[in-house]
């Protein structure tokens, strides 16, 4: 099983989910759960959408498979056109993959070959952020900033470097007490400091060797870190100054998660590449995409050149047809507008939990939130390893599931609970999530 401690199921059955409808899941025993994680940040339109299943069946009956190796097919062409029209700026070139890891892997390879073709072959290094997760393939894992995930697979791909992330809740600790992040001015100064770490790393490595910076609009691992004001504006300036590509890793943040089609729109910055997957089909078929600027395509249009990369199932006819229907339903049901109009209610409902002694911070954007747990709200003291294992994993994670809430409890960084419900969720769903969390976290506090 994926990312699973198998010994946990030596004497206890693996939970088996057999049905989904809307924002709910049912297990093999008939118990109902709130899907507070959209499967895995993926089920944007919710479960049981017959329109998407019917689209897949129709496409299978017409053309079940055709690779994009020197050929094309209508669903891939139409979806590429749709993505290019939705993406910001001149991001008009689309390369299809099967997953987020493959999209990140592809973007790095694209950046390296682009610079080789434009006479800068030494530009191959990548910068990303501490604790950030970018995937599990060897290249994407190398870009990932979580040491515990990497150690078993070393040596990894060289040439990756990590800078401080934009976790404002821990900013005084990151900056040795130089900033007290309590207001917009302080947040802007912290954002400038965090962005400048990228410039310092580029200088240290040599600008002639750095190809790209990979950043999520809202960093997932660690517990949903939104960027401080001005952060991405400064990062864009840094990338322009040093001729470094800005890759917006939107495997989670694209397709409505933050209330816009792409997270870069939400925070008003222009990337050179966007990496996507997950919500592009609402999970009804596997698909990912890399959306690149016209500039990056230019050297590949010269006689004899090609991007020496591809996947058998990348841009699969069924997956691309499902994605097109998914985005059509986004338009018809005004999903982006729904998220934007309900984001404040989701935040407000979760922020009620701040009156619990165990809740230190509630942070995020749109329908994507993290709740950081602490031992002391004043000092922001976190759990130690033993407490995290005993309280977060052995109690909170299991108890939330028992009470009917499927979400994520994680300590890649500090202990957090992550929430990312389907984009069709409303106030009654938010309240159901909050009530279950309140009961479990109140009980958890007695175990500290």
N, C-alpha and C positions, 0 to 999 in steps of 0.2 A: 504494500500500500504506500501511497505517496506521503512523504513527510509524516510518518506514523511510527510511534514506538510500539512495535508489534507485541512486546511482552504485556502491554496493557490489555490485550485481548486473549491472553492465554487461558483465562478462566471466565471471560465475559464476552458475549457475542458482539460482533461488529454491528453498529447501528446500520440498518438497511432502509434507505428511503425509496419508496415505491411510487409516489404520486405527488404532483404539485399542481396548485391552482392559485393564480394571483400571487399574493405575498406569502402563501402558506405551503408547507410541506407535510406529508404524512409518511410515517414509517410503516414497517411490515406488520406492526401490531395495531395499526389504525390510529396512533396518537398524532395529534396535529401540532405543528411548530410554526412560529413566526420565522420566516427567512430574513433574519436581520443582516445578512451578508450578501444577498443577491447571488447565492451559490458560492461564488468567490469573486465578488465585485463584477459580476457578469450578467446576471438575469435582469436586464434593464426593464423589459416589458412584463416581467413576471412569468409565472409558470402556466402551462396548459394553453398556449396560444395556438389554436387550430389553424389560423391563417398561415403561420410559419411552417407548420407541419405539412399543410397542403401544398405550399410553394415548393418545399423540398421534394415531395412526391411527384409533382408535375415536372420539375426539372429532371428528375431521375428518369422519367418516362421519355423525355426528349433527348437529353444528352447527359449521361450519368458521369462521364469523365473525359477530360481532354487536358493535357498539360499545356502550360504556357511557354514551352520550349520552342520558339520560332513559330508558334501558332497562337491563336486567340479564340475566344468564344464570346457570345453576346453578354452573358451576365458579368463577366470580368470587365469587359469594355464599359458597360453601363455603370458598374459600381465604381470603376476608376474615375469616370466622368463625374459621378456624384460626389466622391470624396474630394476631387480636385476643386469642385465648385464650393464645397463647404469649408475647405481648409483655408487658413488665413494667408494673405499675400499671394506670392507666386509659387506656392507649394502645389504644383500641378502634375507631378510625376509619381505614379503609384507602383510599388512592387509588392506583390502579395506573398504572404507567408502563412503558417498554420498556427502560430502562437506568439505570445509576447516575447519569450526567450529568443525565438527565431527572428522576430522583428529587430530586437536589440542587436543580435549577432549580425544581421544584414546591414543595419545602419553603420556599424563599426567597419565592416568590410567595404561598404560603399565609400565611407570617408577615406579609408586608406587608399583605395584604388583611385578615387578622384584626385587626391593630391599627387599620386604617382603620375597620372596622366597630364597633370597641369604643371609638371616640372618641380615638384616639391616632395620628392620621395622620402625624405626623412621625417615628414609629418605623419606619425602613426600612433602617438600616445593618446590616452583618454583620461579625463578627469571626471570623477563623480563624487558623491557625498558619503560621509560616514553613515553607517547603518542603512543606507539605501539598498533596496532589493531591485535588481534588474533582470533576473532570470537564472536558469540553471544550466544551460549549455556552457561549454568551457569558456567561450569568450564573454558571454553575458554574466557568468558567475565571477569572472575576473573583474568585471566592472562593478559588480555588487560589492557593497561596503560592509558586509557582515562576516566577521572572521570565523565564527563558529560554523557557518555553512560551507566555508571554503577549505578548511583544514584537511578534510578527508580526501580531497581531490587535487591537492597540490602535487607537483608544480602546475600552476595554471598559466594562462597566456600572459606573458610579461607586458609591460608598458601601460599599466593602469595605476592611477594615483587618486587618493581620496582626501577631500577637504572637509572642514566642519559643515554639518548640516544647519538648517535654519530653524532649529527647535527653540523658539523664543522662551518657552517655559523654563528651559535649562540654560538660558543665555548668560546669566551672571556667573554660572559655573564655567561655561565655555570660555568666557573672557576674563576669568580670574577676578571677578568683581568689578570690572571696569564699567559695566553698564547695569542699570537697574531698569529692566524692561517692564514699565508700568503704563506708558502712554505712547501716543503715536510718534512723538519726536524720538523717544528712546528706541522704539521699534525700528524707525528709519535708520538710526545710527547703527543698530545691531545688524540690520539688513545690509547696510553698506559694508560693515566689517566682514560679514559672512561672504558676501560677493567678492570682496577684495582678496579673500583667501585663494580664490581661483586665479586671480591675477598673479599673486605671489608664487603660486605653484607653477604657473606657466613660465614665469621668469626663472624660477629655480631649475626647471627642466630644460629650458631653452625654447623660445617661441617657435623656432624652426623645426621642433620635434613634436609639437602637440597638434593633434588633428581635431579633437572634438571634446565637448563637455556634455555629459548626459545628466539631465535633471528632470525630475517629475514636477508637475505643477504643484501638487500637494504630495509630499513624500509619504509613502505608505508605511514602510517598516519603521518601527519606533513609535508609531501611533499618530499618523495624520498630521504632519507639520505643514501648515500653510506658509507661504513666503511672506516675510515682512514687507511693508510698503517700500517700493522702490528697488527691491531686490533684483527682479528680473530685468528692469530697465538698466541697472548697473551691469548685470551679467552680459546683456546684449552689447553694451558699449565695450566691455572687455573683449568679447569674442571678435567684434569688428576690429578693434585695435590690433589684435595679435593674429588675425586671419585664422580663427578657430571656429569650427562649426558648432552651433548650438542645437543639440538634439533634445527635443521635448518628449520624454518617455511617458506616453499617455495610455499605456496599456490599461490602467484603471481610470484615469481622469477624463478620457474622451467619451463621446457618445452619451452626453447628458448627465454624467455623474456629478458635475459641478454646476449644471444648469445651462451649459453651452455645448455645442457639438464637440468643441475641443477646449481643453483646459487653458491653452495659450490665449484663447479669446477671453476667457474669464479674467485672466490677469493682465491682458493687454500687452503681450510681447510677441515678437515675430521670430519663430525658430527657423532653422535651415532644414530640419528634418523632424517629422513627428513619427513616433513608433506607436502602433496600436494593436489591439486584439480584443479579447473578452467581449465587451458590449457591442462590438460591430455586428454581431448576429444575435445578441441577447442570449448567447449560449446555446442556440438551437443547432449550430454546426460549428466546427472548429475553423477559425480564420484569423489571420492577422494581416497587417499592412504597414508598409513604410511609405510615407508621403514626403517627397523631397522637392526642393526648389528647382526651378528651371535651370539655374546656374549649375547644379550638380549633374544635370543630364547632358549638358553641352559637350563635354569631352567624349562621351560615349556615342555621339552621333557622327564622329569622324570615321572615314573609311577604315574598315578592318578592326574596329574596337568593339568590345562587348563587356558587359558586367559578368565576370566569370563566376556566377553564383546562381543557385536555383534550388527548388524543392519539387518533388514529384507532385505533391498535392497542393502546392501553393496556388491560390486562386481557383480552387476546385469549383466546377460549375454549380454544384448543389449549394456549397457554402456561399458563393457570391450571389446566387439567386436569393437565398435566405437573407443575406445582409441587405440586399436591395429592398426586399419586402419589409424587413425590420425598420429601415430608415423611412420607408413610406408610411408605416404605422406611426413612427415618431411624428411625422408631419400631420397626419390625420387626427391624431389624438392629442396634439400639442404637448408632447412630453417635456420638451425643454421649458416651456412656459409653466407647466405644472411644477417642475422642480424649483424654478426660480420663485414662484409664488408661495411654495410650501417650505422652502429652505429655512426661513426664519422661524417657523413653527417647530420644525425638527430641532433646530438649535435650542430654542427656548425650552422645549420639553426636556431635552437632555440636560440642560443647565440646571434644572430643578435638582439634579443629583448632587450639585455642588454643596448642598447643605449636609451631606454625609461626611463624616470625618475621614473616610478612606478615599474620597475623590479629591484629587489635587487639581486636575485641569480637564476641561472639556474643550476640544479644539477640532477644527475641520472647516469644510466648505460644502455647500450644496447638500447632497445626500451621502456624505463621506466624513465620518467622525471617529475620533479616538477619545477615550476616557482614561486618563492616567491615574493610577492608584498609588497612594503614598501612605507612609506610616505617620507622618507629621505634616499637616497642611502648612504650618508656619515655616518650618525649615525645609520643606519639600523633600524630606528624607525618604528614600525609596526602599524597597524590599531588598534583603540580601538574597543570595542564591537559594538558600534553604527555604526561606519564607516564600520566595517566588514559586518554587516547586510545590510546596505544601499548600499555599493559599490560592495562587493563581491557577495552577494546573490541576492539582488533586481535588480542590474544592470548587472554586468559582467556575471554571470551565465546565466541569461535569454537572454542577448544580444548575447553571443556566440552561443547559440542554434538558435536564430533568424537568425544569419548570416550563419548558416549551419555547425557548428562544435559541435559535441557531445563530451564532455570531462567532467572533474570534477573540480568544484571550491569548495574549502574546507577550513575550519579554525580550524581543530582539531590540535591545535598548532597555528602557524602563518598562515596568509592567503596565499594560494597557488592555482595554477592551475595545475592539474595533467594530463599527457598525456601518453598513452600506446596504440599506434595504433596496428592493426593486424600486424603480423610479415611478411606479404607479402608486406607491404607498401614500397614505394620508394620515390625518391627525389621530384617528382611532388606532392606527397601527403604531404611531409614535408613542401614544400613551400606553399601549400594551407592552412595548419594549421597555419603557421607563419603569413601569410597575414591576416587571420581572426583575430588572436590574436592581431596583431599590430593595426588594426583599432579599435578594441574594447577597448584595454588597453590605447590607446591614448585618446579616449573619456572618459574613466574612470578617467584618471588623472585630468580632469577638474572638477570632482565632489568632489575631496578631499578638 
